[in-house]
Amino acid sequence: MSHQLPIVGQPQPERADAARNRQKIIQVAARMIETSGADQLSLDEVAREACVGVGTVYRRFGDRAGLVYALIDERERRFQEAFLSGPPPLGPGADPAERVAAFLPALIDRVVDQQDLLLLLEIGSPKAKFRGPYRLYHTHLAGLLAQTRPPADPHFLADALLAPLNAHLISYQRKERGLSVDAIKTGAKTLAQALTQPRT
């Protein structure tokens, strides 16, 4: 079964020349990030290096966040497929509480995997930060939480679980507090258990 995943959102197949330009722009942007860091990414510079018009870059990607979404697209799709249709406990087939507890550490690994690009997304507008992957993560968690903690508001709880899993906080915890990725994942599991375990 295939899923329509809300990452970049290409509506129709591209013309061959548009597809070539898109791939060229993505390759140039990835190379520039590798050389100079994600925070230095400029759409004007990308256009110049890719030998395409600035208008082409803006029309294709909209803004810097749109270009970053394109750069993270492949790994993000693999992650989404894992929790939407992969094996349990991350995928369907496990108890909802187990799936929440599996999802949070998996998301931490996802953030660490492309931390620089995700940091770049987070300094954009709130609209950019909370669209695309965040919206799907929220919907996924809210659906699981609705089964584990009625009558609590599952949408609020989903936001509460996602809030500490942003790239800026994880980066700070690792660099300034000296936390390992495993320690952060343990904390996230503890938080998930506190919200999903039956109250006695």
C-alpha positions, 0 to 999 in steps of 0.5 A: 500500500502506498501513502501520500506523504506530505513532504515536498508535494509535487502535484504532477510529473515534471517536464524533463527540463524542469526535472533536470533543473530541480535535480541540479538545484538540489545537488548544488544546495547539498554540496553548498551545505556540505562545504559551508554549513546549512545556515549559509544556504542562500537561494540566490547563491544556489541559483548562481551555482546551478546556472539557473535563474533565481526565479526558477529556484523560487518558483520551484521551491517557494522559499528556503524551507521548501528547498530544505524539505526537498533535501530531506525528502528521501530519508524523511519518506523512509522514516514515514513509511516505517511508522505508517506501514513498517513492522511493529512496534514502530509500525502498525500491529502493536499496542498504541502505547508501545507505538508511541514509546517506539516512535519518539526514539525513532524520531530522535534518530531522525532528527540527529541524522539530518540535524543541520538541515532540520535546524535550518527549518526551525529558524524559518516561519512557524508556518514552515516549521509546523507544516509537512512532516510535523503535521504528519507526526502530530496526526500520527501521535494524536491518533495513538494518544486518543486510544491510550488517554481518553478523554484527554485532548490528544492533539495537545498531548501530541504537541507536548510530546513533540515539543522537546524533540526539536533539532535546537533542543536536541543539539543543545542537550548534546553540546551543552549538557553532554547528553548522549543520544541514548540518554535523550531517547531514554528521557523521551521513552519515560515521557511517553510512558508517563502519558500512556500508562494506565493511571492507578 
